[in-house]
Amino acid sequence: MGVEYPSPEDVMEEQEANKPLLVGPSFQQFETNPKESRISVNPEASGSGGFGFKYEPRPYRDKFFSYLFVATVLVTYIFGFLAIKNAESESAIEAKVQFARYDPDSGQCKPIQHAYVGSTPIHVSPSHGRRAYEKDADPVNAAAILVPVIGTLALILPVSLGVFWLLRYHTRQLVTAILCLLCIIPISVAVLASTVCLLSKDVCSQAPVSWIITSVVLGFLALLMLLQFFGMLKRRSRVDLAIQIIQTATEALKHNLYLLLVGPILSLVVVLISGPMAVFIWYAIFIGKVSPNFDAIRDPANMCDQATGAPCCEYQPAGFVFAYIMLVGIAVTWVVMVASQVKVLVVTGTIAQWYFAPAGSSTVGSTKRSLRNALGPSFGTACLSSLIITIMAMLRSLTNTEAGKLGSSILACFIRACFSWLFQIVESFTLFTNNFAAISGDSFCTSARATLNLLRRNFLSTVMVEIMAQTVLSGIVLTTAFINFGVVRAPFKPLPLGVLSSYFALGSSHRGGCMSS
């Protein structure tokens, strides 16, 4: 019986599956002496293996979508300023509603000529509703708000440094612990709930329905987590690659601490741009007229007072107000998505400059260079990718609304699950595309083709590494949040059992992604 040797095709396929997704310096390079890392990077260097960060001047890509984004924001602001100029005050609107009389002959609400106001309550009044809310509002417990906030702020620095130290020096142990927690906690809760129900049927019958549903969901999802865990064990090489990516990201953050400022600065920019839009909506709803309340007029059980006409007339915003509110919603969502995509471009570009830099060199000004590229040549790419995500988010919201009309049927759940899955695919694909665009400076379509080529060669490995790293990082965040809750919030509010079910949503959360970490 002869020995069977693998064919050359099998050997090449195995090598292709086990090699890293991107070629770059080895991890041992990270432990070089800092005193020897004072040489600036040669701008003409383009990385190793023919692929790397391109330092040469980049042409502006996808300019049309950058113009479209700026035009959308400007139009929103222009109509907002017009709304501020033409809006009426609350007192003026309230007076119009009070002193209005419905005329059956003309079918319109006309102002009454005398100053008599009857005892009929105001049917529609913006300020009346606000006063009622202020009257019925519960008193605010200052201690319940200030103590958690102060405690959280005090724990931010030590907890962040501790997590960073664990990620850098004990990555494998931390990843193993998080994966075990994600499997053990829900399984333990499901087994405990089942045991209690088997031992004492009275306790199970008296338990709230939400607890029973949560236990069933935990048991079902625990099975899925076990299947995912065994799949990770089978592809051990990809788990090791995910651990190396987390180590690389941690080391990159150590050498590029300015990246910590990118998120807060972009969040501040989003607030500065989106904040006035909320004010514009507030003023826009005060542009309208007093119109007949046909529901009150046609209802025979409703006593329509013709003396004052208050129940028969109501204030209605102008027709364009609802269209403007939709425009503001699109603009705000687009601004938020553009900021997130710019963050991806900056983080990816900075880490790419550090990762592909020659050994013994430093990347001085890499964050500034990446920010200049993200807000300059690649800004159109960020606008296009964020527009795609914005459209998908709006379609998902519309689908969830329509599916909600079907109740909690199987068809509604199936529709929500399918569209949520499609949204995650599009979001992950745009993330990978922006990673290529940040490194190469190509347009969105060119980077998308490169992403398709990568996924075509090694789809399962790419997706598995992305899901693995994102699951671990999300698990770290959630575990840290539980610790913070136990320290600063437990004295004020007990932890509900249903919160544990959020552990299972980590695998489907792809915001930021591992490649942009």
C-alpha positions as CSV (number, residue, x, y, z in Angstrom):
1,M,0.0,0.0,0.0
2,G,1.6,3.2,-1.2
3,V,1.8,6.5,0.7
4,E,-0.5,9.2,-0.7
5,Y,1.1,12.6,-1.1
6,P,-0.9,15.8,-1.2
7,S,-1.2,17.4,-4.6
8,P,0.4,20.8,-5.3
9,E,-3.0,22.4,-5.5
10,D,-3.9,21.2,-1.9
11,V,-0.6,22.5,-0.6
12,M,-1.1,25.9,-2.2
13,E,-4.6,26.1,-0.8
14,E,-3.4,25.2,2.7
15,Q,-0.7,27.8,2.5
16,E,-3.2,30.5,1.3
17,A,-5.6,29.7,4.1
18,N,-2.9,29.9,6.8
19,K,-1.0,33.0,5.7
20,P,-2.0,36.4,7.1
21,L,-4.5,38.5,5.3
22,L,-2.0,41.4,4.9
23,V,1.7,41.1,4.6
24,G,3.6,43.3,7.0
25,P,6.3,43.3,9.7
26,S,6.3,40.5,12.2
27,F,5.1,41.1,15.7
28,Q,8.7,40.8,17.1
29,Q,9.3,44.2,15.5
30,F,7.2,45.8,18.2
31,E,9.7,45.1,20.9
32,T,12.5,47.2,19.3
33,N,14.4,49.6,21.4
34,P,12.5,53.0,21.5
35,K,15.9,54.8,21.4
36,E,16.5,53.3,18.0
37,S,13.1,54.4,16.6
38,R,13.9,58.0,15.8
39,I,14.2,57.8,12.1
40,S,11.3,59.3,10.1
41,V,9.5,57.2,7.6
42,N,10.5,57.7,4.0
43,P,7.4,59.1,2.2
44,E,8.3,57.2,-0.9
45,A,8.0,53.9,0.8
46,S,4.9,52.0,0.0
47,G,5.1,49.2,2.5
48,S,6.3,45.6,1.9
49,G,5.2,43.1,-0.6
50,G,3.9,45.7,-3.0
51,F,1.0,46.7,-0.7
52,G,1.2,49.4,1.8
53,F,0.2,53.0,2.7
54,K,0.7,55.3,-0.2
55,Y,2.3,58.6,0.8
56,E,2.3,60.3,-2.6
57,P,-0.3,63.1,-3.2
58,R,-3.8,61.6,-3.7
59,P,-6.4,62.8,-6.1
60,Y,-9.8,63.6,-4.8
61,R,-12.2,60.6,-5.1
62,D,-16.0,60.5,-5.3
63,K,-16.2,64.3,-5.3
64,F,-19.9,64.3,-6.3
65,F,-21.0,62.7,-3.0
66,S,-19.0,65.2,-1.0
67,Y,-20.7,68.0,-2.8
68,L,-24.1,66.3,-2.3
69,F,-23.4,65.9,1.5
70,V,-22.4,69.6,1.9
71,A,-25.4,70.7,-0.2
72,T,-27.7,68.6,2.0
73,V,-26.4,70.2,5.2
74,L,-26.5,73.7,3.7
75,V,-30.1,73.3,2.5
76,T,-31.1,72.0,6.0
77,Y,-29.5,75.1,7.6
78,I,-31.0,77.5,5.1
79,F,-34.6,76.2,5.7
80,G,-33.8,76.1,9.4
81,F,-32.9,79.8,9.5
82,L,-36.1,80.6,7.5
83,A,-38.1,78.6,10.0
84,I,-36.6,80.7,12.9
85,K,-37.5,83.9,11.0
86,N,-41.1,82.9,10.2
87,A,-42.0,81.0,13.3
88,E,-44.6,82.3,15.7
89,S,-44.4,82.4,19.4
90,E,-46.2,80.0,21.6
91,S,-48.4,82.7,23.1
92,A,-49.4,83.9,19.7
93,I,-50.4,80.4,18.6
94,E,-52.3,79.8,21.9
95,A,-54.2,83.0,21.4
96,K,-55.1,82.1,17.9
97,V,-56.5,78.7,19.1
98,Q,-58.4,80.3,21.9
99,F,-60.0,83.1,19.9
100,A,-61.0,81.0,16.9
101,R,-64.5,80.1,15.8
102,Y,-65.6,77.4,13.3
103,D,-67.8,78.7,10.6
104,P,-70.0,75.9,9.1
105,D,-70.8,77.9,6.0
106,S,-67.2,78.5,4.9
107,G,-65.8,75.4,6.6
108,Q,-63.0,77.5,8.0
109,C,-61.9,78.7,11.5
110,K,-62.2,82.5,11.8
111,P,-61.0,84.7,14.6
112,I,-63.8,86.0,16.8
113,Q,-64.2,89.7,17.2
114,H,-64.8,90.0,20.9
115,A,-62.4,89.1,23.7
116,Y,-64.7,86.7,25.5
117,V,-63.1,83.4,26.4
118,G,-65.4,80.7,27.7
119,S,-64.6,78.0,30.2
120,T,-64.0,75.4,27.6
121,P,-60.5,73.9,28.0
122,I,-57.9,74.5,25.2
123,H,-58.0,71.6,22.8
124,V,-54.5,72.0,21.3
125,S,-51.9,74.2,22.8
126,P,-48.1,73.5,22.7
127,S,-47.4,75.4,25.9
128,H,-50.3,73.8,27.7
129,G,-48.9,70.4,27.2
130,R,-45.5,71.5,28.4
131,R,-47.0,73.0,31.6
132,A,-48.9,69.8,32.2
133,Y,-45.7,67.8,31.9
134,E,-43.8,70.1,34.2
135,K,-46.7,69.8,36.7
136,D,-46.9,66.0,36.6
137,A,-43.1,65.4,36.4
138,D,-41.6,63.5,39.3
139,P,-38.9,65.3,41.4
140,V,-35.4,64.5,40.3
141,N,-33.1,62.6,42.8
142,A,-29.8,64.5,42.4
143,A,-27.8,61.8,44.3
144,A,-29.0,59.0,42.0
145,I,-27.6,61.0,39.1
146,L,-24.5,62.6,40.4
147,V,-23.0,59.6,42.3
148,P,-23.0,57.3,39.3
149,V,-21.6,60.0,37.0
150,I,-18.8,60.9,39.5
151,G,-18.1,57.3,40.1
152,T,-17.9,56.5,36.4
153,L,-15.6,59.4,35.8
154,A,-13.3,58.3,38.6
155,L,-13.1,54.8,37.3
156,I,-12.5,55.6,33.7
157,L,-8.8,56.1,33.9
158,P,-7.8,53.1,36.1
159,V,-10.2,50.7,34.3
160,S,-9.0,51.9,30.9
161,L,-5.3,51.5,31.9
162,G,-6.0,48.0,33.4
163,V,-7.8,46.8,30.2
164,F,-5.1,48.2,28.0
165,W,-2.4,46.4,30.1
166,L,-4.3,43.1,29.9
167,L,-4.8,43.5,26.1
168,R,-1.1,44.2,25.6
169,Y,0.6,41.7,27.9
170,H,-2.1,39.0,28.5
171,T,-4.0,39.0,25.3
172,R,-4.5,35.2,25.0
173,Q,-5.6,34.8,28.6
174,L,-8.0,37.7,28.3
175,V,-9.5,36.4,25.0
176,T,-9.9,32.9,26.5
177,A,-11.6,34.3,29.6
178,I,-14.0,36.5,27.6
179,L,-15.0,33.6,25.3
180,C,-15.6,31.4,28.3
181,L,-17.7,34.1,30.0
182,L,-19.8,34.5,26.9
183,C,-20.5,30.8,27.0
184,I,-20.6,30.0,30.7
185,I,-22.9,32.8,31.9
186,P,-25.9,32.2,29.7
187,I,-25.5,28.4,30.0
188,S,-25.4,28.7,33.8
189,V,-28.5,30.9,33.9
190,A,-30.4,28.6,31.5
191,V,-29.5,25.5,33.5
192,L,-30.3,27.3,36.8
193,A,-33.7,28.4,35.6
194,S,-34.5,24.9,34.2
195,T,-33.4,23.2,37.5
196,V,-35.6,25.5,39.6
197,C,-38.6,24.8,37.4
198,L,-38.0,21.0,37.6
199,L,-37.5,21.0,41.4
200,S,-40.3,23.4,42.2
201,K,-43.2,23.7,39.8
202,D,-44.8,26.3,42.0
203,V,-41.9,28.6,41.6
204,C,-41.9,28.2,37.9
205,S,-45.6,28.8,37.7
206,Q,-45.4,32.0,39.8
207,A,-42.3,33.4,37.9
208,P,-42.9,36.4,35.7
209,V,-43.5,35.6,32.0
210,S,-40.5,37.8,31.1
211,W,-38.2,35.6,33.2
212,I,-39.4,32.4,31.5
213,I,-39.0,33.9,28.0
214,T,-35.5,35.2,28.9
215,S,-34.5,31.7,30.2
216,V,-35.8,30.0,27.0
217,V,-33.9,32.6,24.8
218,L,-30.8,32.2,26.9
219,G,-30.9,28.4,26.5
220,F,-31.4,28.6,22.7
221,L,-28.7,31.2,22.3
222,A,-26.3,29.3,24.6
223,L,-26.5,26.4,22.1
224,L,-25.5,28.8,19.3
225,M,-22.6,30.1,21.4
226,L,-21.4,26.5,22.0
227,L,-21.5,25.8,18.2
228,Q,-19.6,29.0,17.6
229,F,-17.1,28.1,20.3
230,F,-16.5,24.6,18.8
231,G,-16.1,26.2,15.3
232,M,-13.4,28.5,16.7
233,L,-11.6,25.5,18.2
234,K,-11.7,23.8,14.8
235,R,-10.1,26.8,13.1
236,R,-7.5,27.4,15.8
237,S,-5.2,29.2,13.4
238,R,-7.8,32.0,12.8
239,V,-8.3,32.4,16.5
240,D,-4.5,32.9,16.9
241,L,-4.7,35.4,14.0
242,A,-7.5,37.3,15.8
243,I,-5.4,37.4,18.9
244,Q,-2.4,38.8,16.9
245,I,-4.6,41.4,15.4
246,I,-5.8,42.5,18.9
247,Q,-2.1,42.6,20.0
248,T,-1.2,44.6,16.9
249,A,-4.0,47.1,17.5
250,T,-3.0,47.5,21.1
251,E,0.6,48.1,20.2
252,A,-0.5,50.5,17.5
253,L,-2.5,52.5,20.0
254,K,0.5,52.7,22.2
255,H,2.6,54.3,19.4
256,N,-0.3,56.5,18.2
257,L,-2.0,57.9,21.3
258,Y,-3.4,60.8,19.4
259,L,-6.0,58.3,18.1
260,L,-7.7,58.6,21.4
261,L,-8.7,62.2,20.6
262,V,-10.2,61.3,17.2
263,G,-13.4,59.9,18.6
264,P,-14.2,62.8,21.0
265,I,-13.3,65.4,18.5
266,L,-15.6,63.9,15.8
267,S,-18.4,63.5,18.4
268,L,-18.1,67.2,19.2
269,V,-18.3,68.1,15.5
270,V,-21.4,65.9,15.2
271,V,-23.0,67.7,18.1
272,L,-22.1,71.1,16.7
273,I,-23.6,70.3,13.3
274,S,-26.6,68.3,14.4
275,G,-27.5,70.4,17.5
276,P,-28.8,73.4,15.5
277,M,-30.9,71.1,13.4
278,A,-32.9,70.1,16.5
279,V,-33.5,73.8,17.2
280,F,-34.7,74.2,13.6
281,I,-37.3,71.5,14.0
282,W,-38.6,73.2,17.2
283,Y,-39.1,76.5,15.3
284,A,-40.5,74.8,12.2
285,I,-43.4,73.2,14.1
286,F,-44.6,76.7,15.0
287,I,-45.2,77.6,11.3
288,G,-48.8,76.8,10.5
289,K,-52.3,78.0,10.9
290,V,-55.5,77.3,12.9
291,S,-57.6,74.7,11.0
292,P,-60.9,73.0,11.7
293,N,-60.7,69.9,13.9
294,F,-63.0,67.7,11.8
295,D,-62.7,64.8,14.2
296,A,-64.4,66.9,16.9
297,I,-66.9,68.4,14.5
298,R,-68.1,65.1,13.0
299,D,-68.2,63.3,16.4
300,P,-71.8,63.6,17.6
301,A,-70.7,62.7,21.2
302,N,-68.4,65.7,21.2
303,M,-70.0,69.0,22.3
304,C,-68.5,71.5,19.8
305,D,-68.7,74.9,21.5
306,Q,-69.6,77.5,18.8
307,A,-69.2,80.4,21.2
308,T,-65.4,80.1,21.6
309,G,-64.7,77.5,19.0
310,A,-61.7,76.1,20.9
311,P,-62.7,72.4,20.6
312,C,-63.6,72.8,16.9
313,C,-60.3,74.4,15.9
314,E,-56.8,73.3,16.3
315,Y,-53.3,74.4,15.3
316,Q,-51.7,72.5,12.5
317,P,-48.2,72.9,11.2
318,A,-47.7,73.8,7.6
319,G,-47.4,71.0,5.0
320,F,-43.7,71.5,4.4
321,V,-42.9,71.0,8.1
322,F,-43.1,67.2,7.9
323,A,-41.0,67.2,4.7
324,Y,-38.4,69.3,6.5
325,I,-38.4,67.0,9.5
326,M,-37.7,64.1,7.2
327,L,-34.8,66.2,5.6
328,V,-33.4,66.9,9.1
329,G,-33.6,63.2,9.9
330,I,-31.7,62.3,6.8
331,A,-29.1,65.0,7.4
332,V,-28.5,64.1,11.0
333,T,-28.2,60.4,10.2
334,W,-25.8,61.2,7.3
335,V,-23.7,63.5,9.5
336,V,-23.4,60.8,12.2
337,M,-22.5,58.1,9.6
338,V,-19.9,60.4,7.9
339,A,-18.2,61.0,11.2
340,S,-18.0,57.3,11.9
341,Q,-16.6,56.6,8.4
342,V,-14.0,59.5,8.8
343,K,-13.0,57.8,12.1
344,V,-12.5,54.5,10.3
345,L,-10.3,56.3,7.6
346,V,-8.2,58.1,10.2
347,V,-7.7,55.1,12.4
348,T,-7.0,52.7,9.6
349,G,-4.6,55.2,7.8
350,T,-2.7,55.8,11.0
351,I,-2.3,52.2,11.9
352,A,-1.3,51.3,8.3
353,Q,1.5,53.9,8.3
354,W,2.8,52.4,11.6
355,Y,2.3,48.8,10.5
356,F,4.0,49.1,7.1
357,A,6.8,51.3,8.3
358,P,10.3,49.9,8.0
359,A,11.8,48.4,11.1
360,G,13.5,51.0,13.4
361,S,11.5,54.0,12.1
362,S,8.9,56.2,13.6
363,T,5.7,57.5,12.0
364,V,5.8,61.2,13.1
365,G,2.6,63.0,12.0
366,S,0.8,59.9,10.9
367,T,-2.5,60.9,12.6
368,K,-2.4,64.4,11.1
369,R,-1.6,62.9,7.6
370,S,-4.5,60.4,7.9
371,L,-6.9,63.1,9.1
372,R,-5.9,65.3,6.2
373,N,-6.5,62.5,3.7
374,A,-9.9,61.6,5.3
375,L,-11.1,65.2,5.2
376,G,-9.6,65.9,1.8
377,P,-9.1,63.3,-1.0
378,S,-11.0,60.5,0.7
379,F,-13.9,62.6,2.1
380,G,-16.1,61.8,-0.9
381,T,-15.5,58.1,-0.3
382,A,-16.6,58.6,3.3
383,C,-19.7,60.4,2.2
384,L,-20.6,57.7,-0.3
385,S,-20.1,54.8,2.1
386,S,-22.0,56.7,4.8
387,L,-24.8,57.4,2.4
388,I,-25.2,53.7,1.6
389,I,-25.3,52.9,5.4
390,T,-27.8,55.7,5.9
391,I,-30.1,54.4,3.2
392,M,-29.9,50.9,4.6
393,A,-30.6,52.2,8.1
394,M,-33.7,54.1,6.9
395,L,-34.9,51.0,5.0
396,R,-34.4,48.8,8.1
397,S,-36.3,51.3,10.2
398,L,-39.2,51.3,7.6
399,T,-39.2,47.5,7.5
400,N,-39.3,47.2,11.2
401,T,-42.2,49.6,11.3
402,E,-44.1,47.7,8.7
403,A,-43.2,44.4,10.3
404,G,-44.4,45.8,13.7
405,K,-47.9,46.1,12.2
406,L,-47.9,42.3,11.8
407,G,-47.3,41.9,15.6
408,S,-45.0,39.2,16.9
409,S,-45.8,36.7,14.2
410,I,-43.2,34.4,12.7
411,L,-43.3,36.3,9.4
412,A,-42.6,39.6,11.2
413,C,-39.6,38.1,13.1
414,F,-38.3,36.6,9.8
415,I,-38.5,39.9,8.0
416,R,-36.7,41.8,10.8
417,A,-34.0,39.1,11.0
418,C,-33.4,39.1,7.2
419,F,-33.2,42.9,6.9
420,S,-31.0,43.1,10.0
421,W,-28.7,40.5,8.5
422,L,-28.6,42.4,5.2
423,F,-27.8,45.6,7.0
424,Q,-24.9,44.0,8.9
425,I,-23.5,42.6,5.6
426,V,-23.6,46.0,3.9
427,E,-22.1,47.7,7.0
428,S,-19.2,45.2,7.3
429,F,-18.5,45.4,3.5
430,T,-18.3,49.2,3.6
431,L,-16.0,48.9,6.6
432,F,-13.6,46.7,4.7
433,T,-13.9,48.9,1.7
434,N,-13.0,52.0,3.7
435,N,-10.0,50.2,5.1
436,F,-8.6,49.7,1.6
437,A,-9.5,53.2,0.7
438,A,-7.6,54.6,3.7
439,I,-4.5,52.6,2.8
440,S,-4.4,53.0,-1.0
441,G,-6.3,56.2,-1.5
442,D,-8.5,54.6,-4.2
443,S,-12.2,55.4,-4.8
444,F,-15.0,53.5,-3.2
445,C,-15.7,51.4,-6.3
446,T,-12.0,50.4,-6.7
447,S,-11.7,49.6,-3.0
448,A,-14.9,47.6,-3.2
449,R,-13.4,45.5,-6.0
450,A,-10.3,44.9,-3.9
451,T,-12.6,43.9,-1.0
452,L,-14.5,41.4,-3.2
453,N,-11.2,39.9,-4.4
454,L,-10.1,39.4,-0.8
455,L,-13.4,37.9,0.2
456,R,-13.4,35.7,-2.8
457,R,-10.0,34.3,-1.9
458,N,-10.6,33.9,1.8
459,F,-14.1,34.7,2.8
460,L,-14.5,32.4,5.8
461,S,-11.2,33.4,7.3
462,T,-11.8,37.1,6.9
463,V,-15.3,37.0,8.3
464,M,-14.3,34.8,11.2
465,V,-11.4,37.0,12.2
466,E,-13.6,40.1,12.1
467,I,-16.3,38.5,14.1
468,M,-13.9,37.0,16.6
469,A,-12.0,40.2,17.3
470,Q,-15.3,42.3,17.4
471,T,-16.9,39.7,19.8
472,V,-13.9,39.8,22.2
473,L,-13.7,43.6,22.2
474,S,-17.4,43.9,22.7
475,G,-17.3,41.4,25.5
476,I,-14.6,43.3,27.2
477,V,-16.7,46.5,26.9
478,L,-19.8,44.8,28.3
479,T,-17.9,43.1,31.1
480,T,-16.4,46.5,32.1
481,A,-19.8,48.0,32.0
482,F,-21.1,45.3,34.4
483,I,-18.3,46.0,36.7
484,N,-19.0,49.8,36.6
485,F,-22.7,49.1,37.2
486,G,-21.9,46.9,40.2
487,V,-19.7,49.6,41.7
488,V,-21.5,52.8,41.1
489,R,-25.1,51.9,40.3
490,A,-26.0,48.8,42.3
491,P,-26.8,50.8,45.5
492,F,-29.5,52.7,43.5
493,K,-30.9,50.2,41.1
494,P,-30.9,46.4,41.0
495,L,-29.6,44.6,37.9
496,P,-32.3,43.0,35.9
497,L,-31.8,39.4,34.8
498,G,-32.8,40.2,31.3
499,V,-29.6,42.3,30.8
500,L,-27.6,39.1,30.6
501,S,-29.2,38.3,27.2
502,S,-27.2,41.2,25.7
503,Y,-24.1,39.0,25.8
504,F,-25.5,37.2,22.7
505,A,-25.8,40.3,20.6
506,L,-22.0,40.7,20.5
507,G,-21.3,38.5,17.5
508,S,-23.7,40.5,15.3
509,S,-22.3,43.9,16.3
510,H,-19.9,45.1,13.7
511,R,-19.6,48.8,14.3
512,G,-16.0,49.8,14.1
513,G,-14.9,46.4,13.2
514,C,-11.6,44.7,14.1
515,M,-9.7,46.0,11.2
516,S,-10.4,49.6,12.3
517,S,-9.6,48.9,15.9
